[in-house]
Amino acid sequence: MSAEESVGTVPVPVGGGINPALGAQPDLVSYPVRKEAAARALETRLEPGLRQAGRTAEVETRKAVRALSGADGDGWASGKALHDAHEFWSDQVTALMHRLAAEKTALRGAAHLYTGTDVAVEKGLRLNSPLDAF
């Protein structure tokens, strides 16, 4: 199923200054529906999966660190190394979560920006008709 079908509307490309009816391609094509679908995929599939993977890794790594560290505190040096590596990895996961959130916001913002700009340009270029008064 395409992004357009999932929302139930046909996308309206936001184009540049060239008229596609004349046989030329527009300079800019943006599909707000596709941008929203991509943002929704980040929100509903990638972020929850990443959170779950992070939780699973957290639990399993803590078990391994405890096993390697020893109950008396005189365990293997690899327990401390694993702990340090996991902290570094956890920071990377957190940074990735922030990046996904920023990308999601940017996708939604771009969809609204292009649509709003297209409508504003159309209103500015539209000729007034005597029928507009009716």
C-alpha positions as CSV (number, residue, x, y, z in Angstrom):
1,M,0.0,0.0,0.0
2,S,1.4,3.4,-0.9
3,A,1.5,6.4,1.3
4,E,-1.3,8.0,-0.8
5,E,-3.5,5.0,-0.4
6,S,-3.0,4.7,3.3
7,V,-4.3,8.2,3.8
8,G,-7.0,7.9,1.2
9,T,-6.1,10.9,-0.9
10,V,-4.1,11.5,-4.0
11,P,-1.0,13.6,-3.4
12,V,-0.9,17.1,-4.8
13,P,2.6,17.8,-6.0
14,V,3.9,21.2,-5.0
15,G,5.8,22.4,-8.1
16,G,8.2,25.0,-9.2
17,G,7.6,27.6,-11.8
18,I,7.3,25.3,-14.8
19,N,3.9,24.1,-16.0
20,P,3.9,20.2,-16.3
21,A,1.1,20.4,-18.8
22,L,3.5,22.0,-21.3
23,G,5.7,18.9,-21.3
24,A,8.3,20.1,-18.8
25,Q,9.0,18.7,-15.3
26,P,8.5,21.0,-12.3
27,D,11.6,22.2,-10.5
28,L,10.3,21.0,-7.1
29,V,7.9,18.2,-6.2
30,S,6.9,17.6,-2.7
31,Y,4.2,15.2,-1.5
32,P,2.9,16.3,1.9
33,V,1.1,13.0,2.3
34,R,4.3,11.1,1.8
35,K,6.1,13.3,4.3
36,E,3.4,12.7,6.9
37,A,3.5,8.9,6.2
38,A,7.2,8.9,6.7
39,A,6.8,10.8,10.0
40,R,4.1,8.4,11.1
41,A,6.4,5.4,10.3
42,L,9.1,6.9,12.4
43,E,6.7,7.4,15.3
44,T,4.8,4.1,15.1
45,R,7.5,1.6,13.9
46,L,11.1,2.8,14.4
47,E,10.9,4.6,17.7
48,P,9.0,1.9,19.6
49,G,11.3,-0.8,18.2
50,L,14.3,1.2,19.2
51,R,13.0,1.7,22.7
52,Q,12.2,-2.0,23.1
53,A,15.7,-3.0,21.8
54,G,17.3,-0.6,24.2
55,R,15.3,-2.0,27.2
56,T,16.2,-5.5,26.2
57,A,19.9,-4.7,25.9
58,E,19.8,-2.8,29.2
59,V,18.5,-5.8,31.1
60,E,20.8,-8.4,29.5
61,T,23.9,-6.2,29.8
62,R,23.2,-5.5,33.5
63,K,23.0,-9.3,34.1
64,A,26.3,-9.9,32.3
65,V,28.0,-7.0,34.2
66,R,26.9,-8.5,37.5
67,A,28.1,-12.0,36.5
68,L,31.5,-10.7,35.4
69,S,32.0,-8.3,38.3
70,G,31.6,-11.0,41.0
71,A,29.6,-10.8,44.2
72,D,32.6,-9.8,46.3
73,G,33.7,-7.0,44.0
74,D,36.8,-8.9,42.9
75,G,35.5,-9.9,39.5
76,W,36.8,-9.8,36.0
77,A,38.0,-6.5,34.4
78,S,35.7,-7.3,31.5
79,G,32.7,-6.5,33.8
80,K,33.8,-2.9,34.1
81,A,34.7,-2.7,30.4
82,L,31.3,-4.1,29.4
83,H,29.6,-1.6,31.7
84,D,31.6,1.3,30.2
85,A,30.8,0.1,26.6
86,H,27.1,-0.2,27.4
87,E,27.0,3.4,28.8
88,F,28.6,4.6,25.6
89,W,26.1,2.6,23.5
90,S,23.2,3.9,25.6
91,D,24.3,7.5,24.9
92,Q,24.3,6.6,21.2
93,V,20.8,5.2,21.4
94,T,19.6,8.3,23.2
95,A,21.2,10.5,20.5
96,L,19.5,8.4,17.8
97,M,16.1,8.8,19.5
98,H,16.6,12.6,19.6
99,R,17.6,12.5,15.9
100,L,14.5,10.5,14.9
101,A,12.3,12.9,16.8
102,A,13.9,15.9,15.0
103,E,13.5,14.2,11.6
104,K,9.9,13.5,12.4
105,T,9.3,17.1,13.3
106,A,11.2,18.3,10.2
107,L,9.1,16.1,7.9
108,R,5.8,17.3,9.3
109,G,7.0,20.9,9.2
110,A,8.2,20.6,5.6
111,A,4.8,19.2,4.6
112,H,3.0,22.1,6.1
113,L,5.5,24.7,4.8
114,Y,5.3,23.5,1.2
115,T,1.5,23.2,1.2
116,G,1.2,26.6,2.8
117,T,3.6,28.3,0.4
118,D,1.8,26.7,-2.6
119,V,-1.6,28.0,-1.4
120,A,-0.2,31.5,-0.6
121,V,1.4,31.7,-4.1
122,E,-1.8,30.6,-5.7
123,K,-3.8,33.2,-3.8
124,G,-1.2,35.9,-4.8
125,L,-1.3,35.0,-8.5
126,R,-5.0,34.3,-8.8
127,L,-6.8,36.9,-10.9
128,N,-9.9,38.5,-9.3
129,S,-13.1,37.6,-11.1
130,P,-16.3,39.6,-11.1
131,L,-18.0,36.4,-10.0
132,D,-16.0,36.4,-6.8
133,A,-18.5,38.9,-5.4
134,F,-21.3,36.4,-5.6
